[in-house]
């Protein structure tokens, strides 16, 4: 192993998306005169959203369709007369204002002085860039790539090919993909032939046939893995 390029996922890897989602929803429902909306509707929304994000990973929908469809289905089920297009756009704007760093991330990045670092996220460009720029992650990444920009999403090979082109690298042995999602980050890295590191802080059981190269539960373990391998930094 001679990794010198580290590609990170963002949501629930570096930033806490659960907290981001809750705050974005709470403020938006309050704006619409539904102060109990978070408690009343979030569970239903998450069930709908999970189906659509699974569809996205499997190529059955697009990000632009998902942006509206999740709220369209929610409001139909709840019999709420709210425009899903406007609501969806406001929700994305709210997401971009929420920054909640996962424990150990800042210390982990402080130890990665000898690596090229990139971000590869299945998400909306404006929200993801705003969250990064509003956090201690600002200026850490050589490049930030979102699925909205590329038209592809993890685990599709095309988004990894896009990242390799932008980073001007061709050797997969130089790259380690790091993220919390087996079906997105780890499967995507495996599909593209690069090593992977599953960030699994809650120690979930892997009930799939997707196998990461490494599994870590705290961020200090990543530094330990990287210290054990010789580093050859190339342009």
C-alpha positions in Angstrom: 0.0 0.0 0.0 1.3 3.4 -1.0 -1.6 5.7 -0.6 -1.0 9.4 -1.2 -4.5 10.4 -2.3 -7.4 10.2 0.2 -10.9 10.6 -1.0 -13.5 11.4 1.7 -17.3 11.2 1.8 -18.9 14.1 3.7 -22.3 13.3 5.3 -22.1 11.1 8.4 -18.4 10.7 7.7 -17.0 14.2 8.4 -20.2 16.2 9.2 -23.2 14.9 11.1 -26.1 14.8 8.6 -28.7 13.7 11.2 -28.3 16.9 13.1 -28.1 19.0 9.9 -31.3 17.4 8.7 -33.2 17.9 11.9 -32.3 21.6 12.2 -33.1 22.3 8.6 -36.5 20.7 8.9 -37.4 22.3 12.2 -36.7 25.8 10.9 -38.5 25.2 7.6 -41.6 23.7 9.2 -41.7 26.7 11.6 -41.5 29.0 8.7 -44.6 27.2 7.2 -46.5 27.6 10.5 -46.0 24.0 11.6 -43.9 24.2 14.8 -44.4 20.5 15.5 -43.5 19.4 12.0 -40.1 18.0 12.9 -41.7 15.6 15.4 -44.8 14.9 13.4 -43.3 14.4 9.9 -39.6 13.6 10.0 -40.1 9.8 10.4 -42.4 9.6 7.4 -40.0 11.8 5.4 -37.0 9.6 6.2 -38.8 6.5 5.1 -39.7 8.2 1.8 -36.2 9.7 1.4 -34.5 6.3 2.0 -36.4 4.7 -0.9 -35.5 7.6 -3.2 -31.8 7.7 -2.2 -31.6 3.9 -2.8 -33.2 4.5 -6.2 -30.6 7.2 -6.9 -27.7 4.8 -6.0 -29.2 2.2 -8.3 -29.8 4.6 -11.2 -33.6 4.6 -11.0 -33.9 8.3 -10.4 -31.9 11.5 -10.7 -30.8 14.0 -8.0 -33.0 16.7 -9.6 -36.0 14.4 -9.5 -35.3 13.3 -5.9 -35.1 17.0 -4.8 -38.8 17.4 -5.5 -40.2 13.9 -5.4 -39.4 13.3 -1.8 -41.5 16.2 -0.7 -44.2 15.6 -3.2 -44.8 12.1 -1.8 -44.6 13.5 1.8 -47.2 16.1 1.3 -49.5 13.8 -0.6 -49.3 11.3 2.2 -49.9 13.9 4.9 -52.5 15.8 2.9 -50.6 19.1 3.2 -51.1 21.7 0.5 -47.4 22.8 0.2 -45.5 23.4 -3.1 -42.8 20.6 -3.1 -40.7 22.6 -5.5 -40.4 25.7 -3.3 -40.2 23.6 -0.1 -37.4 21.5 -1.6 -35.3 24.5 -2.6 -35.7 26.1 0.8 -34.7 22.8 2.4 -31.5 22.7 0.4 -30.8 26.3 1.4 -31.3 25.4 5.1 -29.0 22.4 4.8 -26.2 24.6 3.6 -26.4 26.7 6.8 -25.9 23.7 9.2 -22.4 22.6 10.2 -22.0 19.9 12.8 -18.5 18.3 12.9 -18.1 14.7 13.8 -15.9 14.1 16.8 -12.2 13.6 16.0 -12.4 14.9 12.4 -10.3 18.1 13.0 -7.6 16.1 14.9 -7.6 13.5 12.2 -7.0 16.0 9.4 -4.2 17.7 11.4 -2.3 14.4 11.1 -2.6 14.1 7.3 0.1 16.6 6.2 1.6 14.2 3.6 -1.5 13.4 1.6 -3.6 14.9 -1.2 -7.2 15.2 0.1 -10.4 15.3 -1.9 -14.1 15.2 -1.2 -16.6 13.1 -3.1 -20.2 13.5 -2.0 -23.6 12.4 -3.2 -25.4 15.7 -2.6 -26.4 19.1 -3.8 -23.6 21.4 -4.9 -24.7 24.5 -3.1 -25.6 22.8 0.2 -22.4 20.8 0.4 -20.0 23.6 -0.6 -21.7 26.0 1.9 -21.4 23.5 4.7 -17.7 22.8 4.0 -17.0 26.5 3.7 -18.7 27.2 7.0 -16.7 24.6 8.8 -13.1 23.9 9.9 -12.9 21.8 6.7 -12.6 24.9 4.6 -9.5 25.0 2.4 -8.5 21.4 3.3 -9.6 19.8 0.1 -7.8 19.9 -3.2 -11.1 19.4 -4.9 -14.8 19.0 -3.9 -16.9 16.9 -6.2 -20.7 16.6 -5.8 -23.0 14.2 -7.6 -25.1 17.2 -8.8 -22.1 18.6 -10.6 -21.1 15.4 -12.4 -24.5 13.9 -13.2 -23.3 10.6 -11.5 -23.3 9.4 -7.9 -21.5 6.8 -5.8 -21.4 3.9 -6.4 -21.3 4.6 -10.1 -17.8 4.2 -11.6 -18.3 7.4 -13.6 -18.1 9.7 -10.6 -14.8 8.1 -9.5 -13.5 8.4 -13.1 -14.4 12.1 -12.9 -12.5 12.4 -9.7 -9.4 10.7 -11.1 -9.5 13.0 -14.1 -9.7 16.1 -12.0 -7.0 14.9 -9.7 -4.9 13.9 -12.7 -4.1 10.5 -11.3 -4.4 7.1 -13.0 -3.1 4.5 -10.5 -5.9 3.2 -8.3 -3.3 1.7 -5.9 -2.4 5.3 -4.8 -6.0 6.0 -3.6 -8.0 5.2 -0.5 -11.8 5.9 -0.4 -13.1 6.7 3.1 -16.8 6.9 4.0 -19.7 5.6 6.2 -21.9 4.0 3.5 -21.3 0.4 2.5 -23.6 0.7 -0.5 -22.3 4.1 -1.7 -18.7 4.8 -0.6 -17.4 1.3 -0.1 -19.2 -0.4 -3.0 -18.2 2.5 -5.3 -14.6 2.3 -4.3 -14.7 -1.5 -4.8 -16.3 -1.1 -8.2 -13.6 1.2 -9.3 -10.8 -0.9 -8.0 -9.5 1.3 -5.2 -9.0 0.4 -1.5 -11.7 1.4 0.9 -12.1 2.4 4.6 -15.4 2.0 6.2 -16.0 4.6 9.0 -18.4 2.8 11.3 -18.5 4.6 14.6 -21.7 2.9 15.8 -20.2 -0.6 15.0 -23.1 -1.6 12.7 -23.0 -5.2 11.6 -22.1 -5.6 8.0 -24.9 -7.8 6.7 -24.0 -7.3 3.0 -21.4 -9.0 0.8 -19.6 -5.6 0.4 -16.2 -5.9 2.0 -14.1 -2.8 2.8 -10.3 -3.0 2.9 -10.3 -1.5 6.4 -12.9 -0.7 9.0 -12.5 2.0 11.7 -14.7 3.1 14.6 -12.8 6.3 15.6 -10.8 8.7 13.5 -7.5 8.1 15.2 -7.5 4.6 13.8 -7.2 6.0 10.2 -3.9 7.7 11.2 -2.7 4.4 12.6 -3.5 2.6 9.3 -1.7 5.2 7.2 1.3 5.3 9.4 1.9 1.6 8.8 2.3 2.0 5.0 5.2 3.7 3.2 4.3 7.0 1.6 5.4 7.9 -1.9 4.1 11.3 -2.8 4.0 11.9 -6.6 2.8 14.9 -8.6 
